[in-house]
Amino acid sequence: MMNVRVPTGIKGLDEILNGGFVPASSYLIVGAPGTGKTVLALQFLTESAKKGASCLYITLAEPEESLRRNASVFDFDLKDIVMVDLSEAFEEDLPEGEYSVFSPAEVEGEPIWKQINDAIETHSPQRLVIDSATFLRYLSTDEYQFRKHIQGMVNRLSAKKCLTLLLFEPLELEKDVSLAMAVDGILTLRNETSENRLTEIRTIEVNKMRSFSFMTGRHPLRITNRGIVVWPHRIEKLKEYTYERKMVQSGIEGLDELLMGGLSSGTCTLISGPAGAGKSTLALQFLTTAAKEGQKGVYYSFEEGLASMLERCNAIGIPFQKHIEDGLITFREINPLEQYPDEFLEMLRHDMEINGVNMFVLDSLRGYNMAMETFGSVIANMQNIINYTRRNMASLFIVNEQEMITGNLQITDMGVSYVADNVLLIRYAEVEGRVIKVISCLKKRIGNFQPDLRELIITSQGLKVGKKLHQLHGLLTGVPTTDTIHLPKNPDREDGHEG
């Protein structure tokens, strides 16, 4: 029986609860006003009613008319949910004036408890919501009286095989632990504001589940017109590789030569360089080359829109638009201010597991940092993504912009380069009064590479990588020195192209 679960009807929450609620159990749904307690409860009852369960909603806090009006903004069908409105009876039952002159029997709210029990006996629900159990606490003179009533009701409901949700305020729960002891589980909803900007952060956390395991931590959620959507906070573990690796090539002869055949599939590659150096263009080159071989890819852009990207690709001969039209490449524009880390990871998982994608570009690390820094460690969230793609043998390219155009070498400003398997670096250098772009491979975890510095040229026919630059020293500083050698003229070079 303990393995049987009752689905909550909330995407993501069932995964957190390992399938849903346990039948004939009682759960406390804790949260301040506006956190989504009522939405969660109605969504659960709606899902249960669809499957034929008898559902009862007892409201003490809000008149039924107001409740239905507020619920009408959601895609909930409440026609099969019985509602019992005790909000007026509750107001009449509250003593006025000097509360202390009444005896416990007079102020204990016996009529309310009786009406609740009568409603349960009349409708024999399989699913019950009491909104809000906080009001029942207000009727009790002390913790003992409240515990006696609530424990008795919970026991009777369990005997009747009824699954019960009790909505409660967090401040009252802190004052009175008796209800927490009486129920089988506690779920806490929160709605907070980020410290560094006015961003709403909604989460749900499982604080207690009797007799079965669950996913710990705070899980982000969003309230939509379809109800609540939850994104479980997963810790992606890295497993041993069990697949045969394939070679991922750029399609640029000089670069594939530099990489001695290309990069291994299932690895993470960091493409780092200053603005305009060609980082995004290089990532697109890998993506479109894979698309030519029939592989699906996704480009996640945190900074640039599709129209701008297509215009740039058309100008340099990269068939980005063609592969979007044939369905091999998907472009997703991500708003950095509207994305949870776990929401983004779920999007990536869906693209891989449902859409069959095996190559991803994340542009850029700075944009991702802007989107995710509010929700915890950017490195930890990035490691989660990398572990997931590695485990599934998908290739991930991360574009990183460096602040310094020349000078001391620093791969990233956030210290995340160590999590990457491969590092490609693009730098500007001044040679003979000309600014050139120089590309090199600083790290390749699997396989060999040539530790050369080569010129990267952006032409109207795409990217070109030249031969090794000889007798030039200090190229990575941006101001190389040379003895007698001059930079050879390169027929591929077209002045004025940017990346």
C-alpha positions as CSV (number, residue, x, y, z in Angstrom):
1,M,0.0,0.0,0.0
2,M,2.9,2.4,0.8
3,N,4.1,2.1,-2.8
4,V,0.7,3.4,-4.1
5,R,0.7,7.2,-4.8
6,V,-2.1,9.7,-5.6
7,P,-0.9,12.2,-8.3
8,T,-1.0,15.8,-7.3
9,G,-1.8,17.0,-10.7
10,I,1.1,19.4,-10.5
11,K,3.9,19.0,-13.0
12,G,7.2,18.4,-11.2
13,L,5.7,18.0,-7.7
14,D,4.9,14.3,-8.3
15,E,8.6,13.7,-9.1
16,I,9.6,15.5,-5.9
17,L,7.2,13.3,-3.9
18,N,8.2,10.1,-5.7
19,G,4.9,9.7,-7.4
20,G,2.5,11.9,-5.3
21,F,0.7,11.8,-2.0
22,V,0.1,8.6,0.0
23,P,-3.6,7.5,0.1
24,A,-5.5,8.1,3.4
25,S,-2.8,10.5,4.7
26,S,-3.0,14.1,5.8
27,Y,-0.7,16.9,4.6
28,L,-0.1,20.4,5.8
29,I,0.3,23.0,3.1
30,V,2.1,25.9,4.7
31,G,2.6,29.4,3.2
32,A,2.0,33.1,3.7
33,P,-0.9,34.8,1.8
34,G,-0.3,34.8,-2.0
35,T,2.2,31.9,-2.1
36,G,-0.3,29.6,-3.9
37,K,-1.8,27.4,-1.2
38,T,-5.3,27.6,-2.6
39,V,-4.2,27.2,-6.2
40,L,-2.3,24.0,-5.2
41,A,-5.3,22.7,-3.3
42,L,-7.8,23.3,-6.2
43,Q,-5.4,21.9,-8.8
44,F,-5.0,18.7,-6.7
45,L,-8.8,18.4,-6.3
46,T,-9.4,19.1,-10.0
47,E,-7.0,16.3,-11.0
48,S,-8.5,13.9,-8.5
49,A,-12.1,14.7,-9.7
50,K,-11.0,13.9,-13.3
51,K,-10.1,10.4,-12.1
52,G,-13.4,9.8,-10.4
53,A,-12.5,10.6,-6.8
54,S,-15.2,12.4,-4.6
55,C,-13.8,15.8,-3.6
56,L,-14.8,18.2,-0.8
57,Y,-13.5,21.7,-0.3
58,I,-14.4,23.3,3.1
59,T,-13.6,27.0,3.1
60,L,-13.4,28.9,6.4
61,A,-11.3,31.8,5.1
62,E,-13.1,33.0,1.9
63,P,-16.8,32.9,0.8
64,E,-17.5,30.3,-1.9
65,E,-18.5,32.9,-4.4
66,S,-15.2,34.8,-4.0
67,L,-13.3,31.5,-4.2
68,R,-14.9,30.5,-7.5
69,R,-14.4,33.9,-8.9
70,N,-10.7,33.9,-8.1
71,A,-10.3,30.4,-9.4
72,S,-11.9,31.3,-12.8
73,V,-8.6,32.8,-14.0
74,F,-7.2,29.2,-14.0
75,D,-8.1,26.3,-16.3
76,F,-9.7,24.5,-13.5
77,D,-13.0,22.6,-13.8
78,L,-14.6,22.8,-10.4
79,K,-18.0,21.3,-11.3
80,D,-17.3,18.0,-9.7
81,I,-15.9,19.5,-6.5
82,V,-18.3,19.9,-3.6
83,M,-17.8,23.2,-1.7
84,V,-19.0,23.8,1.8
85,D,-18.8,27.5,2.8
86,L,-18.4,27.9,6.6
87,S,-16.8,31.4,6.4
88,E,-19.9,33.2,7.8
89,A,-20.4,30.6,10.5
90,F,-16.8,31.0,11.5
91,E,-17.2,34.8,11.8
92,E,-20.3,34.3,14.0
93,D,-18.4,31.8,16.2
94,L,-15.5,34.1,17.0
95,P,-16.1,35.7,20.5
96,E,-15.9,39.5,20.6
97,G,-14.6,41.7,23.4
98,E,-12.8,40.1,26.3
99,Y,-12.0,36.6,25.1
100,S,-10.8,35.5,28.5
101,V,-14.1,35.7,30.3
102,F,-15.5,32.7,28.3
103,S,-15.0,29.1,29.4
104,P,-13.1,26.8,27.1
105,A,-16.3,25.0,26.2
106,E,-17.9,28.2,25.1
107,V,-15.1,29.6,23.0
108,E,-13.8,26.3,21.6
109,G,-15.8,26.7,18.4
110,E,-17.7,23.4,18.9
111,P,-20.3,24.4,16.2
112,I,-17.6,24.8,13.6
113,W,-16.0,21.5,14.4
114,K,-19.4,19.9,14.3
115,Q,-20.3,21.4,10.9
116,I,-17.0,20.2,9.5
117,N,-17.6,16.7,10.8
118,D,-21.2,16.8,9.5
119,A,-19.9,17.8,6.0
120,I,-17.5,14.9,6.0
121,E,-20.2,12.4,7.1
122,T,-22.6,13.8,4.5
123,H,-20.3,13.8,1.5
124,S,-17.8,11.0,2.4
125,P,-15.0,12.5,0.4
126,Q,-11.9,10.6,-0.8
127,R,-10.1,13.9,-1.1
128,L,-10.6,16.8,1.3
129,V,-9.2,20.3,1.6
130,I,-9.7,22.6,4.6
131,D,-8.9,26.2,3.9
132,S,-7.7,27.3,6.3
133,A,-6.8,25.2,9.3
134,T,-5.3,28.4,10.8
135,F,-8.8,29.6,11.5
136,L,-9.5,26.5,13.5
137,R,-6.4,27.3,15.6
138,Y,-7.9,30.7,16.4
139,L,-10.9,29.0,18.0
140,S,-8.8,27.0,20.4
141,T,-7.9,28.4,23.8
142,D,-4.7,26.4,24.1
143,E,-2.5,24.0,22.2
144,Y,-3.9,21.0,24.0
145,Q,-7.5,21.7,22.9
146,F,-6.5,22.3,19.3
147,R,-4.3,19.1,19.2
148,K,-7.2,17.1,20.6
149,H,-9.6,18.3,17.9
150,I,-7.2,18.1,15.0
151,Q,-5.7,14.7,15.9
152,G,-9.2,13.3,16.3
153,M,-10.3,14.6,12.9
154,V,-7.1,13.4,11.2
155,N,-7.6,9.9,12.6
156,R,-11.2,9.7,11.5
157,L,-10.3,10.9,8.0
158,S,-7.5,8.3,7.8
159,A,-9.9,5.6,8.9
160,K,-12.3,6.7,6.1
161,K,-9.4,6.4,3.6
162,C,-9.6,10.1,2.9
163,L,-6.5,12.1,1.7
164,T,-6.6,15.5,3.4
165,L,-4.8,18.8,2.7
166,L,-4.9,21.3,5.6
167,L,-3.8,24.9,4.6
168,F,-1.9,26.8,7.3
169,E,-0.1,30.0,7.9
170,P,3.7,29.7,8.7
171,L,3.7,32.1,11.6
172,E,1.0,30.1,13.4
173,L,2.9,26.9,12.8
174,E,5.9,28.4,14.5
175,K,3.8,29.1,17.6
176,D,2.1,25.8,17.6
177,V,3.9,22.5,16.7
178,S,0.9,20.3,17.5
179,L,-0.5,20.3,14.0
180,A,3.0,19.5,12.5
181,M,3.1,16.4,14.8
182,A,-0.4,15.3,13.8
183,V,0.0,15.2,10.0
184,D,1.9,12.8,7.8
185,G,3.6,15.5,5.7
186,I,4.4,19.2,5.4
187,L,4.9,21.2,2.2
188,T,6.0,24.8,2.4
189,L,5.3,27.4,-0.3
190,R,7.4,30.6,-0.4
191,N,7.3,33.8,-2.4
192,E,10.4,35.9,-1.9
193,T,12.2,38.8,-3.6
194,S,15.8,38.6,-4.7
195,E,18.4,40.7,-2.9
196,N,20.0,42.3,-6.0
197,R,16.9,43.0,-8.1
198,L,13.2,43.0,-7.9
199,T,12.7,39.4,-9.1
200,E,10.0,37.1,-7.7
201,I,11.3,33.8,-6.5
202,R,8.6,31.2,-5.8
203,T,9.6,27.9,-4.3
204,I,8.1,24.7,-2.7
205,E,9.9,22.6,-0.1
206,V,9.0,19.3,1.4
207,N,9.7,19.6,5.2
208,K,8.3,16.3,6.3
209,M,7.1,13.1,4.7
210,R,6.3,10.2,7.0
211,S,7.5,6.7,5.9
212,F,8.8,7.5,2.4
213,S,11.6,9.4,0.7
214,F,11.4,12.7,-1.3
215,M,13.6,15.2,-3.1
216,T,15.0,17.6,-0.6
217,G,15.7,21.3,-1.1
218,R,13.7,24.3,-2.4
219,H,12.2,23.7,-5.8
220,P,11.3,26.7,-8.0
221,L,7.7,27.0,-9.2
222,R,5.6,29.3,-11.3
223,I,1.9,30.0,-11.2
224,T,0.4,30.1,-14.7
225,N,-3.2,30.1,-16.0
226,R,-2.9,26.3,-16.0
227,G,-2.0,26.3,-12.3
228,I,1.3,25.6,-10.6
229,V,4.3,24.3,-12.5
230,V,7.3,23.0,-10.4
231,W,10.8,22.4,-11.6
232,P,12.5,19.8,-9.4
233,H,16.0,20.8,-8.2
234,R,18.0,17.8,-9.4
235,I,21.6,17.1,-8.6
236,E,22.9,15.7,-11.8
237,K,25.5,13.0,-11.0
238,L,28.3,12.2,-13.4
239,K,28.5,8.5,-14.3
240,E,31.2,6.6,-16.1
241,Y,31.2,6.8,-19.9
242,T,29.7,3.7,-21.5
243,Y,29.3,5.0,-25.1
244,E,31.7,5.1,-28.0
245,R,32.8,8.6,-28.6
246,K,32.5,10.3,-32.0
247,M,34.5,13.1,-33.4
248,V,32.9,16.6,-33.4
249,Q,34.4,18.7,-36.2
250,S,34.1,22.4,-37.0
251,G,34.2,22.0,-40.7
252,I,37.1,24.5,-40.7
253,E,40.2,22.8,-42.1
254,G,42.8,24.7,-40.2
255,L,40.9,24.4,-36.9
256,D,40.2,20.7,-37.2
257,E,43.9,20.3,-38.0
258,L,44.8,22.3,-34.8
259,L,42.4,20.0,-32.9
260,M,43.9,16.9,-34.6
261,G,40.6,15.8,-36.0
262,G,38.2,17.7,-33.8
263,L,36.7,17.4,-30.3
264,S,35.2,14.4,-28.7
265,S,31.4,14.1,-28.4
266,G,30.0,14.3,-24.9
267,T,32.4,17.0,-23.8
268,C,32.0,20.6,-22.8
269,T,33.9,23.3,-24.8
270,L,34.5,26.8,-23.5
271,I,35.0,29.4,-26.3
272,S,36.5,32.4,-24.7
273,G,37.5,35.8,-26.1
274,P,36.7,39.6,-26.2
275,A,33.7,41.2,-27.9
276,G,33.6,40.8,-31.6
277,A,36.4,38.2,-31.8
278,G,34.1,35.5,-33.4
279,K,33.1,33.4,-30.4
280,S,29.5,33.0,-31.3
281,T,30.3,32.6,-35.0
282,L,32.7,29.7,-34.1
283,A,30.0,28.0,-32.0
284,L,27.6,28.3,-34.9
285,Q,30.2,26.7,-37.1
286,F,30.3,23.6,-35.0
287,L,26.4,23.6,-34.8
288,T,25.9,23.9,-38.5
289,T,28.6,21.4,-39.4
290,A,26.8,18.8,-37.2
291,A,23.5,19.7,-38.8
292,K,24.9,19.0,-42.2
293,E,25.5,15.4,-40.9
294,G,21.8,15.2,-39.8
295,Q,22.4,15.9,-36.1
296,K,20.0,18.1,-34.2
297,G,21.2,21.1,-32.2
298,V,19.9,24.0,-30.1
299,Y,21.3,27.5,-29.7
300,Y,20.3,29.1,-26.4
301,S,20.9,32.9,-26.7
302,F,20.8,35.0,-23.6
303,E,21.9,38.2,-25.4
304,E,21.1,38.2,-29.2
305,G,17.8,37.9,-31.0
306,L,17.1,35.6,-34.0
307,A,16.9,38.4,-36.6
308,S,20.3,39.8,-35.7
309,M,21.8,36.3,-35.6
310,L,20.4,35.4,-39.1
311,E,21.6,38.6,-40.6
312,R,25.1,38.0,-39.3
313,C,25.2,34.4,-40.5
314,N,23.9,35.3,-43.9
315,A,26.7,37.9,-44.3
316,I,29.4,35.3,-43.7
317,G,27.9,32.3,-45.5
318,I,26.9,30.2,-42.5
319,P,23.7,28.3,-43.4
320,F,22.0,28.9,-40.0
321,Q,18.6,29.8,-41.5
322,K,18.5,26.7,-43.7
323,H,19.0,24.4,-40.8
324,I,16.4,26.2,-38.7
325,E,13.9,25.8,-41.6
326,D,14.7,22.1,-42.0
327,G,14.3,21.5,-38.3
328,L,17.8,20.5,-37.5
329,I,18.6,23.6,-35.5
330,T,16.4,25.3,-32.9
331,F,17.1,28.9,-31.7
332,R,15.8,29.7,-28.3
333,E,16.0,33.3,-27.0
334,I,16.2,33.3,-23.2
335,N,15.2,36.3,-21.2
336,P,17.9,36.5,-18.4
337,L,15.4,38.0,-15.9
338,E,12.7,35.3,-16.3
339,Q,14.4,32.0,-16.0
340,Y,15.1,29.7,-13.0
341,P,18.2,27.5,-13.3
342,D,16.1,24.3,-12.8
343,E,13.6,25.6,-15.4
344,F,16.5,26.1,-17.9
345,L,17.9,22.6,-17.2
346,E,14.4,21.1,-17.7
347,M,14.2,22.9,-21.1
348,L,17.5,21.4,-22.0
349,R,16.5,17.9,-20.8
350,H,13.3,18.2,-22.9
351,D,15.3,19.2,-26.0
352,M,17.5,16.2,-25.5
353,E,15.1,13.5,-24.4
354,I,12.0,14.5,-26.4
355,N,13.4,16.4,-29.4
356,G,16.5,14.2,-29.9
357,V,19.1,17.0,-29.7
358,N,22.7,16.1,-29.1
359,M,24.5,19.4,-29.5
360,F,23.9,22.6,-27.4
361,V,25.3,26.1,-27.6
362,L,24.9,28.4,-24.5
363,D,25.6,32.0,-25.5
364,S,26.8,33.4,-23.2
365,L,28.2,32.6,-19.8
366,R,27.7,36.2,-18.8
367,G,24.1,36.1,-19.8
368,Y,23.6,32.8,-18.0
369,N,25.2,34.4,-14.9
370,M,22.9,37.3,-15.0
371,A,19.9,35.0,-15.2
372,M,21.0,32.5,-12.5
373,E,23.1,34.3,-9.9
374,T,20.1,35.2,-7.9
375,F,19.2,31.5,-7.3
376,G,22.5,30.3,-6.0
377,S,25.9,29.3,-7.2
378,V,26.4,29.8,-10.9
379,I,29.2,27.3,-10.9
380,A,27.0,24.7,-9.2
381,N,24.2,25.2,-11.7
382,M,26.6,25.1,-14.6
383,Q,28.1,21.9,-13.3
384,N,24.6,20.4,-13.2
385,I,24.2,21.1,-16.9
386,I,27.6,19.8,-17.8
387,N,27.1,16.6,-15.9
388,Y,23.8,16.0,-17.6
389,T,25.2,16.6,-21.1
390,R,28.3,14.5,-20.4
391,R,26.3,11.6,-19.1
392,N,24.1,11.6,-22.2
393,M,27.1,12.0,-24.6
394,A,25.8,15.4,-25.8
395,S,28.3,18.1,-26.8
396,L,28.0,21.5,-25.1
397,F,29.6,24.7,-26.3
398,I,29.7,27.7,-23.9
399,V,30.5,31.1,-25.2
400,N,32.3,33.4,-22.8
401,E,33.2,37.1,-23.2
402,Q,36.4,38.4,-21.7
403,E,36.5,42.0,-20.5
404,M,40.2,42.5,-21.4
405,I,40.9,42.9,-25.1
406,T,44.6,42.5,-24.6
407,G,46.9,42.1,-21.5
408,N,47.2,39.3,-19.0
409,L,45.4,36.1,-19.9
410,Q,42.3,35.3,-18.0
411,I,40.0,32.6,-19.6
412,T,36.8,33.7,-17.7
413,D,35.9,36.4,-15.2
414,M,34.0,33.9,-13.1
415,G,36.5,31.1,-12.5
416,V,34.5,28.4,-14.2
417,S,37.0,27.3,-16.9
418,Y,38.0,24.3,-14.8
419,V,34.6,22.6,-15.4
420,A,35.1,22.6,-19.1
421,D,36.7,19.7,-21.0
422,N,38.1,21.8,-23.8
423,V,39.1,25.5,-24.0
424,L,39.4,27.5,-27.2
425,L,40.8,31.0,-26.9
426,I,40.4,33.8,-29.3
427,R,42.5,37.0,-28.8
428,Y,43.2,40.2,-30.6
429,A,46.8,41.0,-31.5
430,E,48.5,43.9,-33.1
431,V,50.9,42.9,-35.9
432,E,52.6,45.4,-38.3
433,G,49.9,48.0,-37.6
434,R,47.1,45.6,-38.2
435,V,44.7,44.1,-35.6
436,I,44.3,40.3,-36.2
437,K,42.4,37.6,-34.4
438,V,44.4,34.7,-33.0
439,I,42.9,31.3,-32.0
440,S,44.5,28.6,-29.9
441,C,43.5,25.5,-28.0
442,L,44.5,25.7,-24.4
443,K,42.9,22.5,-23.2
444,K,41.5,19.3,-24.7
445,R,40.7,16.7,-22.1
446,I,40.4,13.7,-24.5
447,G,42.9,13.3,-27.3
448,N,45.8,15.4,-28.5
449,F,46.0,18.9,-30.0
450,Q,48.6,21.2,-31.6
451,P,49.6,24.0,-29.2
452,D,49.8,26.4,-32.1
453,L,48.7,30.0,-32.4
454,R,46.9,30.6,-35.7
455,E,45.2,33.5,-37.3
456,L,41.4,33.4,-37.3
457,I,39.8,35.2,-40.3
458,I,36.1,35.9,-40.8
459,T,35.3,36.1,-44.5
460,S,32.1,36.3,-46.6
461,Q,32.5,32.5,-47.1
462,G,32.7,31.8,-43.4
463,L,35.6,31.2,-40.9
464,K,39.1,30.5,-42.0
465,V,42.0,29.4,-39.8
466,G,45.5,29.9,-41.1
467,K,48.8,28.2,-40.5
468,K,50.9,28.4,-37.4
469,L,52.2,31.9,-36.7
470,H,56.0,31.6,-36.5
471,Q,58.6,33.8,-34.8
472,L,56.0,35.9,-33.1
473,H,56.2,36.1,-29.3
474,G,53.7,37.4,-26.8
475,L,50.7,36.9,-29.1
476,L,48.4,36.1,-26.1
477,T,49.2,39.5,-24.5
478,G,47.9,41.2,-27.7
479,V,51.3,42.9,-28.4
480,P,53.6,40.3,-30.0
481,T,57.2,40.9,-30.8
482,T,59.2,39.7,-33.8
483,D,62.7,39.8,-35.1
484,T,62.8,39.8,-38.9
485,I,59.7,37.8,-39.9
486,H,56.7,39.6,-41.3
487,L,53.1,38.5,-41.2
488,P,52.4,36.8,-44.5
489,K,49.7,38.1,-46.7
490,N,46.6,35.9,-46.5
491,P,44.3,35.7,-49.5
492,D,41.4,34.7,-47.2
493,R,41.6,37.9,-45.1
494,E,38.9,40.4,-45.8
495,D,39.2,43.6,-43.7
496,G,36.2,44.8,-41.9
497,H,34.5,41.5,-40.9
498,E,33.6,41.1,-37.2
499,G,32.5,38.1,-35.2
